[in-house]
Amino acid sequence: MLAKTKTDTSKATQTQRSVQRKVDADDRKKAKSKPDGAMQAGARKYPEPPFPKQHHPKPGEEWQIKPAPLYDAPFWQGSKKLDGKVALITGGDSGIGRAVAVLFAREGADVALVYLSEDRDAGVTKQAVEAEGRRCLTLRGDVSRRPFCRRAVAATVKQLGGLDVLVNNAAFQVHSADFADLTEEHFDTTLKTNLYGYFHMAQEAMPHMKPGSAIINTGSVTGIDGSKQLIDYSMTKGGIHAFTKALSGNLIPKGIRVNAVAPGPVWTPLNPSEKTAEDVSQFGAKTPMKRPAQPEEIAPAYVFLASSQCSSYITGEILPIVGGY
């Protein structure tokens, strides 16, 4: 019996070592081979790191970014998902906001764009929306200030005839490597833009919205996982997620759905105006897909959540789009 046991264990040991030898050989081959590139699963090939080293002044302007963010989604075919609707998009001049504006227009919506000071970017987005055959209103102002939010909503309703979809997307983000260096002014600017701005716009928009309308908030993977260098930003994005869930329950009796999209790294003006030039060159490289998303890869989620054809039974959800995290 003992001899048989010894034979069995010897065979098991040999089997384990045989498996180990194969894995070791495979590892050596992979170590010599060229590393895998970024994952490309879209309708076209998207840029991947390394990017040119760059650092731009706030608030960040899309026309300065190299390579230019991709927003026009040339293979997206509109199907009247938002036909006859009116949408107001904060931070709508560039990045995710621009891509959302273009797809909303392609789906039949007129669009009002709120932006801080990026006149050139806003003009390009306005032209892109109008090229889709829809009206576009541009509104320059600071969403952290309640009077501006009130005027923006009033102008949208007056000039475009109503308000069916609100996209809260404007954001302020700047890293602080050491928590002790995060100033009250920095902290206050982040909270005023990212939390107060969403609160002001939602509260001003709500009285004009009918059953079937939608509010879509832009959250972030940092609101789920946190980021040690973006403590204030992560805090606001987590707050936006909670705001989304709480507000969705409050507005169910009014027939207004409230959801959020929580992107991972996206190639927009936000990050080249936030990170060091060295960090920008490797932006998105640490995701499983080894690249950041392009704005046009995120925008379809907003169409989905805005359209009652697609998401009439969805409210209070946080939709992460994080490249495989």
N, C-alpha and C positions, 0 to 999 in steps of 0.2 A: 504493500500500500504506500509506504513512504517513497519507494523507488518510483512508483507511478506519479506521485505528487511532484517529485523532483523533476521528472520528465515533462510534466504538464507546465510547470512554472518556467522551465528552461525554454520551452516552445513559446510561451507567452512573452518572455524576455526577448527572444530572437525576433518575434513579430514586432514588438515595440521598437526595437532598434532598426529593423528594416524600414518601418514607417519613418522613423527619425532620419535615417540616411537619405531617403527620398526627399523629405522636406528640406533638409540641409542643402541638398544639391539644387533643389528648386530655388532656395533663397540665394545661393551663390549666383545662379543664372540671372535672377532678377536684379541683384546688386550690380551686375555688369551691364545690364540692359539699360536703355534710355528710360527715364521716368515717364510715367503716363502723363499726357497733357490734360488740359481742362476738359471737362465733360461738355460735349456739344450735342444737345438733343432737341434743338429748336428748328424753326423753319429756315434759319440762316446761321452762319458761323458768327459767334460773338467774341469780342475782344477778351483777351486773357492777360494776366500779369506776365512779365513786368510792364507797367505803364511808364510813360515819361514822368520823371520826378517833377512835381509841381505843388505849389501852395498858393492859394488865391485869397484875396481879402473877402471878408464877409460882406454881404450875405451869400456870395458865390454866384457867378453868372455862367450859364451854360455855354455861351459862345466862346468862352476862354478855355474850356476843358478839352484836353487831348488824351485819347481820341474822343470825338464827339459822342455823347450818349445817344443810343438808338431808341427812338420813340415812335416812329411812324407806322410800325407793324404792317409792312406792305402786303403781307399774305392774309391779313385779317379781312374777312368778308362780312360786312354789316348785314343784319337781318331784321332791322326795325325793332330791336329789343327795347329801345328808349324813344320810340317815335313820338314826336310831339311833346317831349318832356323838356323841362328847364333844370339845368344843374348849375350849382355854384361850387367852385373848387378853390379852396385857399391854397397858397403855394402853387398856383396853377400855371405859373410862367415857365417852369422848367422841370426837369427830372420826372418823378412819378406823376406830378400834377399835369405836366404837358402831355405825357403819354395817355393819361386818363382822359384829358380833354379831347384829344384826337379820336380816341375810340368811342367816347360818348357821342361825338358829332357824327361819326360814321354809323352809329346806331340810331341816329335821328334826333339827338337832343341839341337844343341851343345851350350855350355855355357862357357863364360869367366867371372870369378869372380874377382872383384876388392875389396881389403880389405886393412886396414891400417897396422895392426901389429899382428892380431890374427891368427897366423900360424896354431895352433892346430884346431881351428874352421874351417878354410879354408880347411884343409886336410880332415876333416869329410865331409864337403859339397862336395868336389871333389869326394870322394868315393861314396857318395850318387848319384851324377849325373852319374858317370860311371857305377853304379849298374843298372841304367836305360838303359844302352847300348849306351850312348852318350859320346862324348869327352868333357873334361873340362880343361880349362886353368885357372890357378890362377895367379893373378898379384898383388903384394904387393906395395902399394904406397899411396900418399896423394893427393886426388882429388882437394884440394885447390890450387895445383901447376899445372900450365898449361903444362909444359914440360912432367910431368908424364902422364897427360890425353892424350897427343899426342902419347906417347909411348904405352900406354895401348890400344888405338884404333888401332894403327899400328900393334901391336903384335896380336891382335884379328883377324884382316883382313888377316894377313900373315899366321898365324898358323891354323885358322879355316876356312879360305876361303871367308870371307865376313863379313857383319854386317847388320842384318835385324831389330833387336829390341834392343833399348837402354833402360835400366831401371835405372833411377837416384834414388838411394835409400840411399846412405851414408848420415849420419847426425851426428851432435854434439848437445847435449842437456844437460844442467845443470841448475837447478833452482836457482833463486836468490830471496829470500823472500822479501827483501827490495830493491826497485828500486835504492836507493842511493848506494847500495853495488855492483851493476852491473858494473864491471870494463871495461875499454876500451879493455883490452886483452881478457876478456871473450866475450864481444860483437863482437870483431873482429874475434875471432875463430869461433863463431857460423855463422857469415855471410860468412866468407871465405869458410867454409865447405859446408854449406847448399845452398848458392846462387851461389858463384863463381864455386863451384864444378859442379853444374848442368849446368851452362853456358859453362864452359870449355868442359865438356863431350859432350854436345849437339852440340856445334860448331865443335868439332873435328870429331864427328861421322857422321854428316850430309852429307859431300861429298861422303861418302861410301855407302849411303843408296839409294836404288832404290824405285820407286813407289810401294806402298803396305807396306813399312816399317813403323815402329811405334816407338815413344818415349813415355815412361810412367814415369811420375814423382811421387814420393811419397810426398804427402802433409800431412795434419793433420787436425783434428777437431780444433786444436788450431789456425789454419789459418782462420777458419770460426768464431769461438766464442772468440778467445783470451784466454790467461791464465795469471792471475795476477802475478804468480811466474815464468812464462816463457815468459817474454816480448820479449827478443831477439829471442827466438825460434819461438814464435807466429808470429813475424814480418817476419821471413824468410819463414815460411810456407804460410803465406798470399801472400808473394812475389812469391813463387813457383806456387801458384794458378793463379796469374796474368800472370806470365811467361808462364804457360801452355796455357792459352787462347790466349795470344798475339802471341806466337810462332806457335800455330796451324794455325792461319790465314796466317802467313808468309809462312808456308811450304805447304799450300794447292796446289799451282802450281807444287810443286815437288812430290805430291802424298804421302807425309809422314804425318801420323796422329799423333797428340800429345794430350795426355790425362793425367789425374792425379787420383790417388787414395788417399783419405783423411781418414785415419783410426782414430778411437778413441783409447782408451788404448789397447795395444797389449803386451802380455807377451814375451818380448825379452830382451837381455842384455842392451838395451838402458836405461831402467828405473831403474833396480836395481843398475846401476852405476850412477844414477842421483839423485834419491830420498833418503831421510833418511830411515834407516832400518824400522822404525815404519810405515812410509808411504808405503813402499814396501809391508809390510804385508797385507795392505788393498787395494792394487792396483786394480782398476777396480770395487770396491765394490759399488761405487756411481752411476754406470751406471744403466739404467733400468733393464738390464739383470743381474746385481749384480756380474759381473765377467769381467775380461779382455778377449779379443779375443786371440785365439792361432794363431800363424803364418799361419798354414794350413787353417784357416778360411778366411784369407785375400787373400792368393795367387791366388785363382780362379779368382778374379777380374782382376789380371794382365794377366792371360791367355786370358780372355775375350777381354781385350783391345789390347793385342798383336796380336791376330788372326784376319786376314782379313775375315775369315769365319764367325766370330761372330760379328765384329764391324766395318765393312767397311764404314758405314755411320756415324760413331761417331768420332768426333774430337773436341778439345777445351772443353771437359767436365771434371768436378770435381766430382768424385764418392765417396760420404761419406759412410764409413762403421763404424758406431759409436755405435752399440749395443742398438739402440732404442732411442737415444737422440732426 
